């Protein structure tokens, strides 16, 4: 996920993923992660493999490293497997959600890892394939499932959720200030006819937002579609699960990197890294016992952003925020 680009997948060969997407903040991520993958065979986990752009770069930059790629989207996994086949047994692909990290590592007999990357958000494969229903700029079925297997779809959420639940989702997951107006319009419209495709929903959302507000802040449906996607795929719950698992999995000198794309994700990452990089001793304790000292240190000052040049080349990277932490004390 998150490996964004500007080429429509429907007109691009699936065997040429390098033309489909551009991995976000690639050089900076390599700079921060490769020191943790030096000296012997180290394991790097790409928890959001996508089409394998970041994973390929790690495999090239760290010849001794082994990469485990996790993704819930079988279409992306198929492309990544083909792309990374030349690396042989140095690469292992696993179909799973990233919060299943402990189970994945256990099944592969991996005790600890050198580094992990989470590139949250959507990949170009998901955005550009209209039938997936993620894009609000084209008419498509209201699906939004990342793996196409779970039962809940965006249509189910829009058509069956109680108004108060819709309101909560739009306010919390979408940070939509006109959530109440949008929900009222959705409820009125679905009583006439259930929502099946995105175009009608986009129109209802747009009509609910005051004209003056439509001229700023991007597409009127952006926040609502974000909220629906997060709800359908339980994204924040998965992130809350994987962060402590990743922190636990990395060995001494290991590093965890997370690229987030909206404030809700970044806040969870910020808090998890803050806790891991803080002493657990009471503030008034004169000497901090070794076992209560911080286990991690932050390698980024706040959340780093992509350069202006990268944003110009790849506009979808504009909202990316990178945080990286390194284990400085062993816990095993």
ROMAR-830568 format. One line per 3 residues: their letters; for each residue z, y, x of C-alpha. Coordinates in steps of 0.001 Angstrom, whole numbers, plus 524288, in hexadecimal, padded with zeros to 5 digits. Example, Ala and Ser with C-alpha at 12.3 -4.5 7.8 and 13.67 -1.06 7.14 Angstrom:
2
as = 81E78 7EE6C 8300C | 81BE4 7FBDC 83566
END
This chain:
332
xxx = 80000 80000 80000 | 7FEBA 80E11 803CF | 7F2CE 80C1E 80C81
xxx = 7EAE2 816CB 80672 | 7DCE7 81B44 8078D | 7D203 82176 7FFBD
xxx = 7C7D9 816C6 7FE2B | 7C5E5 81025 7F106 | 7C88B 801A7 7F2DD
xxx = 7BED3 7FE30 7E840 | 7B3D9 802E3 7F10E | 7B959 7FDF3 7FDE1
xxx = 7B91D 7F05D 80384 | 7C657 7E9C7 80269 | 7C3B7 7E3D6 80FC2
xxx = 7C436 7F14D 81602 | 7D1E6 7F647 812E2 | 7D169 80039 81DDB
xxx = 7C7C4 807F1 815A0 | 7D036 8071D 80984 | 7DCAF 80D48 80E7C
xxx = 7E31F 814F0 81955 | 7F0E2 81086 81D40 | 7FA5F 81BE0 81BBA
xxx = 800F0 821C1 827DA | 7FC0C 81656 82FF2 | 7FD8A 81C40 83D85
xxx = 80B5B 82104 83AF3 | 80F7E 813FA 8353F | 80A33 80CB0 84116
xxx = 81129 81631 84A25 | 81E1B 8139B 84357 | 81D09 804EC 84121
xxx = 8166D 7FF7B 84D42 | 82281 80135 85615 | 8299A 7F798 84D3D
xxx = 81EC9 7ED86 84F02 | 81E5F 7ECFE 85DE2 | 823DE 7E270 866AD
xxx = 8214B 7D4D5 86181 | 81C8A 7D02D 8545D | 821FD 7D98C 84A47
xxx = 81FA9 7D8FE 83BA4 | 81ABB 7E4A2 833F4 | 81B1C 7E433 8251E
xxx = 81199 7EC4A 81D41 | 8181D 7EC19 81004 | 80CCD 7F2EE 8095C
xxx = 8013E 7EC95 81015 | 7F681 7F233 80780 | 7E975 7F00E 80E21
xxx = 7EFB0 7EE7C 81B7B | 7ECFE 7FB7E 82210 | 7FA8E 7FDB0 827B7
xxx = 7FC2B 7EF32 82AC3 | 7EF5C 7EEB5 83246 | 7F36C 7FA66 83A6D
xxx = 80083 7F41A 83DC3 | 7F9F9 7E754 841AC | 7F0BE 7EEA6 84AC4
xxx = 7FB1F 7F77D 85094 | 8051F 7EC9B 852B9 | 7FE07 7E076 857E8
xxx = 80A5D 7D82F 85823 | 80EE3 7DBD0 84A82 | 80DDE 7D34F 83E8B
xxx = 80B89 7D9E3 83167 | 8100D 7D53E 82411 | 808EE 7DC40 81929
xxx = 80EE4 7DC9A 80B8F | 807D0 7E147 7FF66 | 808A0 7DE60 7F0E6
xxx = 7FA25 7E128 7EE96 | 7F1C1 7D4E7 7F0CE | 7E552 7DD12 7F1C3
xxx = 7EAE9 7E4FC 7FCF8 | 7F009 7D8B0 80397 | 7E299 7D26B 8032A
xxx = 7DC7E 7DE33 809CC | 7E75A 7DF22 813EA | 7E648 7D0A2 81737
xxx = 7D7CF 7D232 819E5 | 7D9DD 7DE70 821D9 | 7E4C1 7D8B5 82A2D
xxx = 7DF40 7CB08 82BD5 | 7DB36 7CDC6 839FC | 7E99D 7CED0 83DA7
xxx = 7EBDA 7C088 83A2A | 7F9E9 7BBE9 838F0 | 7FF0D 7C938 83D33
xxx = 7FD4D 7CD5D 82F10 | 80367 7C74C 822F1 | 800AB 7CC24 81522
xxx = 80A87 7C9F9 80A38 | 808C9 7CCF1 7FBCD | 815C9 7D2A9 7F797
xxx = 81CA7 7DF41 7F3E2 | 822B6 7E5D3 7FFB7 | 83098 7E4A6 7FA99
xxx = 82EE2 7D5F3 7FC53 | 82F88 7D85B 80B09 | 83B55 7CF62 80D90
xxx = 834AB 7C406 8069C | 827E8 7C676 80DD6 | 82E67 7C6B1 81B2D
xxx = 83680 7BAB9 81807 | 82A82 7B31A 813A9 | 823BE 7B65C 82086
xxx = 82FA0 7B35E 828D9 | 830F1 7C151 82DBD | 83EE2 7C55D 830F1
xxx = 83CEA 7D3A1 83484 | 8319A 7DD04 835D4 | 82DA5 7E7B4 83F2F
xxx = 82890 7F143 8352E | 824D9 7F331 82708 | 81BBD 7FCB4 82053
xxx = 81BBF 80032 811EF | 81042 8088D 80DB4 | 813A7 80B37 7FF94
xxx = 80AA1 80FAF 7F4C4 | 7FCFE 80B5D 7F141 | 7F1D5 806B5 7F9BD
xxx = 7E3E1 80B29 7F801 | 7E0C6 7FD72 7F34F | 7E9AE 7FF96 7E7AA
xxx = 7E5EE 80DA8 7E520 | 7D737 80C46 7E640 | 7D581 7FFEE 7DE47
xxx = 7D4F3 80566 7D0A7 | 7D8C7 7F8E3 7C9C4 | 7E651 7F999 7CFF3
xxx = 7E997 8056C 7C776 | 7F0F0 80D5C 7D1BC | 7E7FD 81930 7D1FB
xxx = 7E921 823AC 7C7A3 | 7DBEB 82980 7CB2E | 7D404 81E46 7C53D
xxx = 7D512 816DD 7B86C | 7DA8C 8093D 7BA9B | 7E386 7FF41 7B43C
xxx = 7F1E1 80341 7B4F4 | 7F5F8 7F88D 7BE5C | 7FC0D 7FDB5 7CB16
xxx = 8013D 7F079 7CF70 | 800BD 7EF4A 7DE2A | 7FF60 7E094 7DE10
xxx = 7F940 7DE8B 7D0B3 | 802D0 7D394 7CDF3 | 80F20 7D962 7C83F
xxx = 80F13 7DAAE 7B98F | 8124E 7E91B 7B7EC | 806DB 7F2B1 7B7FE
xxx = 80628 80162 7B699 | 800E5 7FF65 7A8CF | 80D20 7F79B 7A575
xxx = 815CF 80297 7AA5C | 80E6C 80D45 7A322 | 80D2A 805B8 79667
xxx = 81A30 7FEA0 7952F | 824E6 80605 79C60 | 82E8D 80DBF 7943E
xxx = 82CA5 81C7B 79544 | 83975 81E35 79CAD | 8350C 8142C 7A6D6
xxx = 827DE 81AB8 7A867 | 82EED 82793 7AA16 | 837C0 821EB 7B49F
xxx = 82C38 81C15 7BC01 | 82461 828A3 7BBFA | 83005 830F2 7BFDA
xxx = 8357E 82807 7CA63 | 8297B 82142 7CFFC | 81F9C 82BFC 7CD66
xxx = 82883 837D1 7CED0 | 8206F 83D3E 7C39B | 8261E 849EB 7BE31
xxx = 81E47 848AE 7B19E | 822B1 83AB5 7AF2E | 8281F 83D68 7A1AD
xxx = 81B77 843B9 79D02 | 8133F 838B4 7A2B7 | 81B9A 82DF3 79CC6
xxx = 81B07 83424 78F3C | 80C37 834B8 79002 | 80B47 826B2 794EA
xxx = 813FA 82176 78A17 | 80C37 828B7 77FA2 | 7FF48 823FC 7852E
xxx = 8033B 815B7 786B8 | 80741 8151E 77867 | 7F928 8180A 774E1
xxx = 7F360 80EB0 77EC7 | 7F8FD 80771 78A9D | 7F4E0 80C44 79808
xxx = 7EBB2 80313 79F29 | 7E460 80BA3 7A8DD | 7E82E 816BF 7B1D1
xxx = 7DF01 8216B 7ACDB | 7E5CE 822A9 79FB7 | 7F32C 822F0 7A61B
xxx = 7EEBA 82D48 7AFD8 | 7E9E6 835B1 7A49A | 7F6BC 83465 79D36
xxx = 7FE64 83809 7A96F | 7F5B5 843B3 7AC49 | 7F6E9 848A8 79E58
xxx = 805B8 847CC 79F47 | 806B2 85072 7AB42 | 80600 85F4A 7A96F
xxx = 7F906 86516 7AD80 | 7FF08 86D97 7B820 | 805AE 861D2 7BE73
xxx = 7F903 85A0D 7BEDC | 7F37A 86378 7C8CF | 7FD89 86034 7D340
xxx = 8038C 853FF 7D920 | 7F7BB 84B1A 7D909 | 7F299 8427D 7CE29
xxx = 7FAAE 84358 7C194 | 7FBF1 83484 7C0D3 | 7FFE0 83278 7CF00
xxx = 80E8F 831AC 7CCEC | 80DD6 8296A 7C0A0 | 804D2 81F8B 7C716
xxx = 80DDA 81F0C 7D2E0 | 8195D 81C4A 7C9E5 | 8122A 81184 7C2A1
xxx = 80DD9 80B09 7CF48 | 81BAF 80B22 7D4B4 | 82109 8053B 7C81C
xxx = 81697 7FAB6 7C6FA | 8186A 7F612 7D4FD | 82724 7F874 7D622
xxx = 82432 7FFC9 7E2A7 | 83115 806C6 7E4A0 | 838CF 7FA63 7E224
xxx = 8309A 7F36B 7EC64 | 832AC 7FE85 7F618 | 84153 7FE6F 7F3B1
xxx = 8411C 7EFE7 7F6A6 | 838C9 7F01A 802E6 | 83F6B 7FB30 80A32
xxx = 84C56 7F410 80CDC | 844B6 7E78A 80F67 | 83C25 7EE30 8199E
xxx = 847E2 7F4A5 81FFF | 84E84 7E76C 820BA | 84264 7E077 825FC
xxx = 83F5E 7E8C7 831F2 | 845BC 7E4E1 83EB0 | 84B23 7ED97 84964
xxx = 840E5 7F7DB 84CAA | 8398B 7F498 84047 | 833D0 7FF56 837F1
xxx = 83150 80180 82975 | 826DB 80B22 8252C | 82458 80F9A 81748
xxx = 81942 817EC 8121F | 81CB3 81D34 804AD | 81469 82562 7FB98
xxx = 81DAB 82BC0 7F1FC | 82B87 83101 7F1FA | 831B9 82563 7EAFF
xxx = 82D3F 81BEA 7F587 | 83077 82522 800A6 | 83E28 8277D 7FB5B
xxx = 84121 818E7 7FB4F | 83C25 81787 8093A | 8437F 82390 80DDD
xxx = 85055 81E9A 80832 | 84EB7 810CE 80D98 | 84B8E 815C4 81B3C
xxx = 85680 81FCE 81AAA | 86083 81559 81768 | 85B6E 80C31 82200
xxx = 85BE7 8170E 82C3B | 869B4 81BA4 828D6 | 876DE 816A7 82D87
xxx = 87E6F 80F6F 82308 | 88BA9 813E2 8282F | 893CA 81E39 82113
xxx = 890EE 82BF6 825EF | 89EBB 82E6E 82AC4 | 89F19 82236 83338
xxx = 8A0C6 826D7 8416D | 89931 81B70 84740 | 88E7A 81425 8400C
xxx = 88FA7 8055A 841ED | 88356 7FEFA 8471E | 88126 7F728 83AB0
xxx = 88183 803A7 832AA | 877BB 80B4D 83ACC | 86A2E 80E44 8356A
xxx = 860D6 802F2 836FE | 85476 80B4B 83680 | 84F4B 8181D 83B87
xxx = 844F2 82075 83502 | 8384C 821F9 83C91 | 8328C 82C3F 83391
xxx = 838B1 8395F 83092 | 83882 8396E 821EA | 82BE8 83481 81BFC
xxx = 81FE2 8366D 82468 | 81347 83AAA 81DD4 | 8051F 837E4 8215A
xxx = 7FDF5 8423D 82919 | 7F53B 84C18 8226B | 7E9A4 845C3 82921
xxx = 7ED0C 8386D 8236D | 7EEAA 83E17 815D5 | 7E15F 84480 816E3
xxx = 7DB60 83784 81AB7 | 7E31F 82FA1 810DB | 7E846 83829 8059B
xxx = 7EFA0 82CD1 7FF78 | 7F8D8 82D02 80B30 | 7FDBB 83AA5 807CD
xxx = 80A40 8363D 80121 | 80DF3 82C10 80B74 | 81B69 82CF7 811B0
xxx = 81F5E 82477 81D4D | 82D24 8207A 8211F | 8307C 8170E 82C2E
xxx = 83D8B 8116D 8308F | 84115 808CD 83C39 | 84C05 7FED5 83D7A
xxx = 854C7 802B3 848E1 | 85FD3 7F8E8 846D3 | 85EE1 7EA63 844B6
xx = 8644E 7E4F7 8380E | 86287 7D67A 83ACC
END
